Amino acid sequence: MTITLFIATSLDGYIAGPDDDLSWLFTDADYGFSEFYETVDGLIMGRGTYDVVRKMGKWPYPGKPTYVVSKNTDFSVDTPDTKAATGELEDLEVELVDLGLKNVWLVGGGELVRSFLDQQRIDRIVISLHPVLLGRGVALFAGGFPGMRLKLEHAESFDSGLVQLTYLTD
């Protein structure tokens, strides 16, 4: 199973602005997101990301098993094909493998990304670097995980100034 972090960030390293503002994201094109999403057969996201996505309206991920990771064992979900995951990441990974999932998208957010990095459970990182400075917000890499070397697999720049970098973890 391959776990891919496909995420957008501002030039100064924020995945959301103040108050979870996402208005600056992918405003002019999808930059390969649709193509990537077609390859995904399951999703993992943090509780905070789930709450933000729920506020955006209709659930955008029907038909794909989605696991929402939360430290709160009383947490529940009410969206199609979605399950709360309150245990260890190792147990979640075993469950995903048992389901036969091959390509899993780690949606975010920052705290969950740090947990996956801490346990070296990310295989590929695709970062869409937006040409915007937010100044504050939710950091993509908040620190607290062991350092690692990455191998650049692909880099692409767009007329809008967005740069998309794809890395493989060692």
C-alpha positions, 0 to 999 in steps of 0.5 A: 500500500502506498500512502501519498500526502497530496497537499497545497501550501502557501510559500511560507508553509501554511496549509490553511490561513487564519480561521481555517481559511482556504479561499486562496487554494486552487482558485484557477485550476486543479493542477492535477488533483482530479487525475490524482484523485482517480488513482486513490482508493481510500483517504485518511484525514484528521478530525480538524480537516474533516470538520472543515470539509463538512462545513464546505457543503456536500461531502466531496468523497463519496464512494471512497473509504475515508478514515477520520483520525481522532484522539477522541474515542467518542468521535463519530462521523456522519458522511458516506463511506466514512469511519472514525479511527481512534486507535493507533496508526499501525492498526489503521494501516493494517485495516486499510491493507486488509480492505485491499487498498493500494493507493491511499491519500493522506489529506491532512491536516498538520497534526496528522501529517506530523504523526505520519512523518514521526512514524515514517508512514508516508511514501510519497509527498506531492506539494502544490506550492502556491505563490502566496504568503499568508503570514499565519495559519496552520503550518504544514510541517509543524516539526517534532518528527525525525528529519528525513531525506527525500528524492525528487520524483517530479517538478512542474511549474505553471503559468500561475506561479504555482509549483508542484513538487513530488517527492519519494521518501527513503 
